[in-house]
């Protein structure tokens, strides 16, 4: 959790800047070096920040004198060259800390790395937090890496807007440690976690592996079409099923596949996935992702057993990162050359140059804030992207030849860069199909995806319209589905664009469904069902 901290008032004083000891320690973290006035040197003393004494031992106490107020002690540590990691050790106890209006309104140690320009550098360390009562002193420790570009570590010892309580801290010691020490601890913890997960009972399959004669034939790119090994063209038409990108258990996934293929006549299902859930690091997951991966397996078997195709969509945004490469390495290894499985690299790339989209590079943001440098709109490196080609290469390195889908820029809509020298390369697989997400507020169909459709196969992976205008859409850009939907479906049919309607879910709009009885919405679901059944639509106007 990040916080924008206000300037400290007289009642919330910051300690003056102090020289950092050569070992990287916080000066006087044991509070035993006293000034002539009896205060802890380098630490503030106010009505709500006091130096306390028990026997011969001194410690700092933060007290909430007014409900929901802030009590803060601010320290900074310079990050010198060669500092790879830190270890923080301290003693803590607390009394009657009642959380305030938000979950993070409690006692905590907030830590943020900053650049030379005082911009936050991620990742920041986890903020230790305290609530309730702990009467006895506890020794705590924490290790964390120093991110590239960090020049200082800001530490804030605080009661951050709790309703009540006091926080005692003592023997605060920050030291630099070798990065290898953290790596070893992480490796040991990972091994222990793997052993725990291996001992868990494996989730049972809900859908059996289909017989080989039930599977569809694999697809490959031939010009601007998809064909089977015997040269027969396949036109993918279907439904996008969300929820596994926000829930480890999904919502009615297998039932939706059954209805979507059996009753709605879809021959393609786009299944939205999250890399954290796949890896087992999502909220409430304690099995290392076993149940999540089994649900994906069940979905694949359910679709493949009906002779249809399933697009595994990594429902991520912005630009490819290493974590996405790790996801695809695992997924591609698992579904290598499965005839029904298609890999969609990334849901909606956006706000990056085409060169970075294709080959990778620094992903930057404009500087925000009130310092003088912000006037220059200096760019800040947020992360290093590996590019869409990087993801293709990771998949092909596993030996998987599965058809790959790559979405364009402008939140997956704009494919114009593909014809401008940024097409992806696939020398050893079944080829690349490009994806566009088309909604009523998007314009220039010809330039953004139809021109590309003359050379490459196109997958309109998300498409739909709603009668209700979403907040981010200007009123003049909102269009009635009654006029937009027939024109869009007509274009899809005329150019035989592969497509999956967004979304086969009653709450993720533009929604195809009214409810979990699979009642189609009149403005979008009804025409989708008609189109999947073969009814023709006419385009009267391009956008």
C-alpha positions in Angstrom: 0.0 0.0 0.0 1.4 3.4 -0.9 0.6 6.6 0.9 0.9 10.2 -0.1 2.1 11.8 3.1 1.1 15.3 4.1 3.6 17.8 5.5 4.1 17.1 9.2 2.5 19.5 11.7 4.2 20.5 14.9 2.5 17.5 16.6 3.9 15.1 14.0 7.6 16.0 13.8 10.2 14.4 11.6 13.7 13.8 13.0 16.4 15.9 11.5 18.7 14.4 8.9 21.5 12.3 10.5 24.7 11.0 9.1 24.5 7.3 8.3 27.0 5.1 10.0 29.4 3.2 7.7 27.6 -0.1 8.2 24.3 1.5 7.2 22.8 1.6 10.7 20.2 4.0 11.9 22.0 6.2 14.4 21.0 5.7 18.1 18.5 2.9 17.3 18.7 1.7 20.9 17.8 5.2 22.2 20.7 5.1 24.8 22.6 8.1 23.5 21.0 11.1 25.3 21.3 14.8 24.8 22.0 17.3 27.6 18.2 17.6 28.0 17.8 13.9 28.4 16.2 13.1 25.0 17.3 10.4 22.6 19.8 12.0 20.2 18.5 12.1 16.7 14.9 11.3 17.6 12.0 13.7 18.2 10.2 14.3 21.4 6.6 15.7 21.4 3.4 15.1 23.4 2.7 12.0 21.4 6.3 10.9 20.7 8.2 10.2 24.0 11.3 8.7 25.3 10.4 6.1 28.0 12.6 4.2 30.5 12.2 0.8 32.2 15.1 0.2 34.6 18.1 1.3 32.7 16.7 0.7 29.3 15.3 3.5 27.1 12.8 3.1 24.2 10.5 5.2 22.0 6.7 5.3 22.5 4.2 6.7 20.0 0.8 7.5 21.5 -2.5 8.2 19.8 -3.8 11.2 21.8 -6.6 12.0 19.4 -8.6 9.4 17.5 -7.7 9.0 13.8 -4.7 11.3 14.1 -1.2 10.6 12.6 1.9 10.2 14.8 5.0 9.9 12.7 8.8 9.7 13.1 10.7 10.1 9.9 14.2 8.8 9.2 16.3 8.5 6.0 19.1 6.2 5.2 21.4 6.8 2.3 21.8 4.0 -0.2 25.5 3.8 -1.0 27.0 2.1 -4.0 27.4 -1.6 -3.4 24.5 -1.9 -1.1 22.4 -4.8 -2.4 20.1 -5.6 0.5 19.1 -4.6 4.0 18.1 -6.4 7.2 15.9 -4.6 9.6 15.8 -5.8 13.2 13.8 -4.3 16.1 11.8 -4.9 19.2 8.2 -4.0 19.4 5.2 -4.1 21.7 1.8 -2.3 21.5 -1.2 -1.6 23.5 -4.9 -1.3 22.4 -4.2 -0.3 18.8 -7.6 -0.1 17.2 -7.7 0.2 13.4 -9.2 3.4 12.0 -11.5 3.8 9.0 -9.3 1.7 6.7 -7.4 -1.6 7.1 -4.0 0.2 7.0 -5.0 2.7 9.7 -2.9 1.1 12.5 0.6 1.0 13.8 3.3 0.3 11.2 6.8 0.9 9.8 6.4 2.4 6.4 9.5 2.1 4.1 9.9 3.5 0.6 13.0 3.6 -1.6 13.5 7.0 -3.3 15.6 8.1 -6.3 17.9 11.1 -6.3 14.9 13.1 -7.6 12.9 11.9 -4.6 10.6 9.8 -6.7 9.5 6.4 -5.3 11.5 3.4 -6.6 9.8 0.1 -6.6 9.6 -2.5 -5.2 9.3 -1.0 -1.7 9.7 -3.3 1.3 6.7 -4.8 3.0 5.4 -2.5 5.7 5.3 -4.3 9.1 2.0 -3.5 10.8 0.7 -3.8 14.4 -2.8 -3.8 15.9 -4.4 -5.0 19.1 -2.3 -5.6 22.2 1.1 -7.3 22.6 2.2 -6.7 26.1 5.7 -8.4 26.0 8.5 -7.2 23.8 8.9 -9.2 20.6 11.9 -9.3 18.4 11.2 -8.9 14.7 13.4 -9.0 11.6 12.9 -8.4 7.9 15.2 -8.6 4.9 14.7 -6.9 1.6 16.4 -6.0 -1.7 17.6 -2.6 -2.8 16.0 -1.9 -6.1 18.0 -0.4 -9.0 18.0 3.4 -9.0 17.4 3.7 -5.2 19.5 6.5 -3.5 17.8 6.6 -0.1 15.4 4.6 2.1 12.7 6.6 3.8 11.5 5.0 7.0 8.4 6.2 8.9 7.6 4.8 12.3 3.9 5.7 12.7 0.5 5.3 14.2 -1.3 6.0 11.0 -4.8 7.3 11.8 -5.8 4.5 14.3 -8.8 5.0 16.6 -6.5 4.5 19.6 -3.4 2.8 20.9 0.3 3.1 21.7 3.4 1.7 20.0 6.7 1.0 21.7 9.9 0.5 19.6 13.4 -0.3 20.7 16.8 -1.6 19.4 16.0 -0.6 15.8 18.9 -1.7 13.7 19.2 -1.5 9.9 22.3 -3.2 8.4 23.4 -3.9 4.8 23.6 -7.6 4.0 24.8 -9.5 0.9 22.1 -10.2 -1.7 23.1 -13.9 -1.5 21.8 -14.0 2.1 18.3 -13.1 0.9 18.5 -15.4 -2.1 19.4 -18.4 0.1 16.6 -17.6 2.5 14.2 -17.4 -0.4 15.4 -20.6 -1.8 15.0 -22.4 1.5 11.5 -21.0 1.9 10.6 -22.0 -1.6 11.9 -25.5 -1.1 9.9 -25.8 2.2 6.8 -24.5 0.5 7.2 -26.9 -2.4 7.5 -29.8 0.0 4.3 -28.6 1.8 2.4 -28.4 -1.4 3.6 -31.7 -2.7 2.2 -33.3 0.5 -1.3 -31.9 -0.2 -3.9 -34.1 -1.9 -4.2 -33.4 -5.6 -7.5 -31.9 -6.8 -9.6 -34.3 -8.7 -10.4 -33.8 -12.4 -14.0 -32.8 -13.1 -13.7 -33.5 -16.8 -11.9 -36.5 -18.2 -9.3 -36.3 -21.0 -11.2 -36.6 -24.3 -10.4 -39.4 -26.7 -8.1 -38.5 -29.6 -10.9 -38.8 -32.1 -12.9 -36.2 -30.3 -10.3 -33.5 -30.6 -10.2 -30.8 -33.2 -7.4 -30.6 -35.7 -4.6 -28.2 -34.9 -4.6 -24.8 -36.6 -1.9 -22.9 -38.4 -1.7 -19.6 -40.3 -2.1 -19.7 -44.1 -2.1 -16.1 -45.5 -4.9 -14.3 -43.7 -6.8 -17.4 -42.8 -6.5 -20.3 -40.3 -6.4 -23.8 -41.7 -6.0 -27.4 -40.5 -3.1 -29.6 -41.6 -5.1 -30.8 -44.5 -5.7 -27.3 -45.7 -9.4 -26.9 -44.5 -10.2 -23.4 -43.4 -11.5 -22.9 -39.8 -13.4 -19.8 -38.8 -13.4 -19.2 -35.0 -16.6 -17.8 -33.6 -17.4 -17.9 -29.9 -17.5 -16.4 -26.5 -15.1 -14.8 -24.0 -15.5 -16.2 -20.5 -14.0 -14.0 -17.7 -13.6 -14.4 -13.9 -10.5 -16.6 -13.7 -8.5 -13.4 -14.0 -10.1 -12.1 -10.7 -11.0 -15.3 -8.9 -8.9 -18.4 -8.3 -12.1 -20.5 -8.4 -13.7 -18.8 -11.4 -17.4 -18.4 -11.7 -19.4 -21.1 -13.5 -16.6 -21.8 -15.9 -17.4 -25.4 -16.9 -21.2 -24.7 -17.0 -20.6 -21.7 -19.3 -18.4 -23.8 -21.6 -21.1 -26.5 -21.8 -23.9 -23.9 -22.6 -21.7 -21.8 -24.8 -20.7 -24.6 -27.1 -23.8 -26.8 -26.8 -26.6 -24.2 -26.9 -25.0 -21.1 -28.3 -23.0 -23.0 -31.0 -19.6 -21.5 -30.3 -16.6 -23.3 -31.7 -14.2 -21.2 -29.7 -13.9 -20.2 -26.0 -11.6 -17.4 -24.8 -10.7 -18.2 -21.2 -9.2 -15.2 -19.2 -6.4 -16.2 -16.9 -4.2 -14.5 -14.3 -0.5 -15.3 -13.9 -0.6 -14.9 -10.1 -3.4 -17.4 -9.7 -1.6 -19.8 -12.1 1.5 -19.6 -9.9 -0.6 -19.9 -6.7 0.3 -16.5 -5.3 -3.2 -15.0 -5.6 -5.4 -14.1 -2.6 -6.5 -17.1 -0.4 -4.5 -19.6 -2.4 -2.7 -22.1 -0.2 -2.1 -25.0 -2.6 0.5 -23.4 -4.9 -2.1 -23.0 -7.7 -3.0 -26.7 -8.0 -6.7 -26.2 -8.0 -6.5 -23.3 -10.4 -4.4 -25.2 -12.9 -6.7 -28.2 -12.6 -9.7 -26.0 -13.4 -7.9 -24.8 -16.5 -7.2 -28.4 -17.4 -10.8 -29.2 -17.0 -11.8 -26.3 -19.2 -9.4 -27.4 -21.9 -10.8 -30.9 -21.8 -14.4 -29.7 -21.8 -13.8 -27.6 -24.9 -11.5 -30.0 -26.7 -13.9 -32.9 -26.1 -16.5 -31.1 -28.0 -14.2 -30.5 -31.0 -13.9 -26.8 -30.3 -10.9 -24.5 -29.6 -9.9 -22.7 -26.4 -7.8 -19.5 -26.3 -5.8 -19.3 -23.1 -5.7 -15.5 -22.6 -3.1 -14.0 -20.2 -5.4 -11.2 -19.0 -2.6 -8.8 -18.3 -2.0 -5.2 -19.4 0.5 -2.6 -20.5 3.6 -4.5 -21.7 5.2 -8.0 -21.3 7.3 -8.5 -18.3 9.5 -11.4 -17.0 6.6 -12.7 -14.8 4.6 -13.1 -18.0 7.4 -15.1 -19.6 7.5 -17.4 -16.6 3.7 -17.9 -17.0 4.0 -18.8 -20.7 7.0 -21.1 -20.2 4.9 -23.2 -17.8 1.7 -23.0 -19.8 3.4 -23.8 -23.1 5.2 -26.7 -21.6 2.0 -28.1 -20.3 -0.1 -27.6 -23.4 2.6 -28.1 -26.0 1.0 -29.0 -29.4 -2.4 -29.6 -27.9 -4.6 -29.3 -31.0 -7.4 -27.4 -29.2 -5.2 -24.9 -27.4 -4.3 -21.4 -28.7 -2.0 -19.0 -26.7 -3.0 -15.3 -26.4 0.1 -13.5 -25.2 -1.4 -10.5 -23.4 -4.9 -9.1 -23.0 -4.4 -5.4 -23.7 -1.1 -3.7 -24.3 -1.2 0.1 -24.1 0.8 3.3 -23.7 4.1 2.0 -25.1 5.8 2.7 -28.4 5.5 0.0 -31.1 9.2 -0.7 -30.9 8.8 -1.6 -27.2 5.6 -3.6 -28.0 7.6 -5.6 -30.5 11.1 -6.0 -29.1 10.9 -4.8 -25.5 12.7 -1.9 -23.8 12.1 0.6 -21.0 8.5 1.3 -20.2 8.3 4.9 -18.9 5.8 7.2 -17.3 5.8 11.0 -17.1 7.0 12.3 -13.8 4.4 13.6 -11.5 4.7 15.8 -8.4 5.6 19.2 -7.3 9.4 19.4 -7.4 11.2 21.5 -9.9 12.2 18.6 -12.1 8.6 17.8 -12.7 8.3 20.9 -14.9 10.5 19.2 -17.4 8.2 16.1 -17.6 11.2 14.0 -17.2 10.4 10.3 -18.0 10.8 7.7 -15.3 11.6 4.0 -16.0 8.8 1.9 -14.5 10.0 -1.5 -15.7 11.9 -3.2 -18.5 9.6 -5.0 -21.0 10.7 -8.1 -22.8 8.3 -7.3 -25.7 5.8 -9.5 -27.5 8.5 -11.1 -29.5 10.1 -12.1 -26.2 7.0 -14.0 -25.2 6.8 -15.7 -28.6 10.4 -16.8 -28.2 9.7 -18.2 -24.7 6.8 -20.2 -26.0 8.7 -21.6 -29.0 11.8 -22.4 -26.8 9.6 -25.1 -25.1 9.0 -26.7 -28.5 5.3 -25.8 -28.6 4.1 -25.0 -32.1 0.6 -23.9 -31.0 -1.0 -21.0 -32.8 -0.2 -17.7 -31.0 -2.4 -14.6 -30.7 -0.9 -11.1 -30.2 -3.0 -8.1 -29.3 -2.3 -4.6 -30.5 -1.9 -1.3 -28.7 -4.5 1.2 -27.5 -5.8 -1.4 -25.0 -5.7 -4.1 -27.6 -7.4 -2.2 -30.4 -4.8 -0.7 -32.7 -2.9 -3.1 -35.1 -1.6 -0.4 -37.5 2.0 -0.9 -36.3 2.0 -4.5 -37.6 2.0 -3.2 -41.2 4.6 -0.6 -40.3 7.5 -2.9 -39.6 6.5 -4.3 -36.2 5.1 -7.7 -37.2 6.3 -10.6 -35.0 8.5 -13.4 -36.2 7.6 -17.1 -35.9 9.9 -19.4 -37.9 9.3 -22.7 -36.2 5.6 -22.6 -35.0 2.1 -22.5 -36.5 2.1 -18.7 -36.9 0.8 -15.5 -35.4 -2.8 -14.3 -35.5 -3.3 -10.6 -34.4 -6.0 -9.5 -32.0 -8.1 -6.4 -31.9 -10.6 -5.4 -29.2 -13.4 -3.4 -30.8 -15.9 -1.4 -28.8 -18.3 1.4 -29.9 -16.0 4.2 -28.7 -13.2 3.0 -31.1 -12.9 4.6 -34.5 -11.0 4.1 -37.8 -11.8 0.4 -38.3 -10.1 0.4 -41.7 -6.8 1.7 -40.4 -6.7 -0.1 -37.1 -7.6 -3.6 -38.0 -9.3 -4.1 -41.4 -6.2 -3.2 -43.4 -4.2 -5.7 -41.4 -6.9 -8.3 -42.1 -5.9 -8.3 -45.8 -2.5 -9.8 -44.9 -2.9 -11.6 -41.5 -5.6 -13.5 -39.7 -7.4 -11.3 -37.2 -9.0 -12.4 -33.9 -11.5 -9.9 -32.5 -11.0 -11.3 -29.0 -13.2 -8.8 -27.3 -16.2 -7.1 -29.0 -19.5 -5.8 -27.6 -21.8 -2.9 -26.9 -24.0 -1.9 -24.0 -27.0 0.5 -23.7 -25.4 2.1 -20.6 -22.5 4.4 -21.1 -19.5 3.7 -19.1 -18.0 6.6 -17.1 -14.8 6.9 -19.1 -16.6 7.2 -22.4 -17.5 10.8 -23.5 -21.2 11.2 -24.2 -20.4 12.0 -27.9 -18.5 8.7 -28.2 -21.3 6.5 -26.9 -23.4 4.7 -29.5 -26.7 2.8 -29.3 -26.1 -1.0 -29.8 -29.1 -1.0 -32.1 -27.0 0.8 -34.8 -23.5 -0.3 -33.8 -24.0 -4.1 -33.3 -25.4 -5.0 -36.8 -22.6 -3.0 -38.4 -19.9 -4.7 -36.3 -21.2 -8.2 -36.8 -21.6 -7.5 -40.5 -17.9 -6.5 -40.8 -16.9 -9.6 -38.9 -18.9 -11.8 -41.2 -17.9 -10.1 -44.4 -14.2 -10.4 -43.7 -14.5 -13.7 -41.8 -12.7 -12.3 -38.8 -12.3 -14.7 -36.0 -14.1 -13.5 -32.9 -15.3 -14.1 -29.3 -18.0 -11.9 -27.8 -17.3 -10.1 -24.6 -18.5 -11.3 -22.3 -20.3 -14.6 -21.4 -20.9 -13.3 -17.8 -23.8 -11.3 -16.4 -21.6 -8.7 -14.7 -18.6 -8.1 -16.9 -19.9 -5.5 -19.4 -20.6 -5.3 -22.3 -22.4 -8.4 -21.2 -23.8 -11.2 -23.3 -25.8 -12.6 -20.4 -28.6 -11.1 -18.2 -28.2 -13.8 -15.5 -26.8 -17.2 -14.7 -29.8 -18.8 -16.4 -27.9 -17.8 -19.6 -30.6 -15.4 -20.7 -29.1 -13.3 -23.5 -29.1 -9.5 -23.1 -31.5 -8.0 -25.7 -29.0 -5.4 -26.9 -26.0 -7.7 -27.3 -26.6 -11.3 -26.3 -29.5 -11.8 -28.7 -27.6 -10.8 -31.8 -24.5 -12.7 -30.7 -26.5 -15.9 -30.3 -28.1 -15.2 -33.7 -24.7 -14.7 -35.4 -23.3 -17.9 -33.8 -26.3 -19.7 -35.2 -25.5 -18.5 -38.7 -27.8 -15.5 -39.1 -26.3 -12.8 -41.4 -25.9 -9.1 -40.5 -25.4 -6.2 -42.9 -22.9 -3.4 -42.4 -24.4 0.0 -43.3 -21.6 2.2 -42.0 -17.9 1.7 -41.1 -16.6 3.6 -38.1 
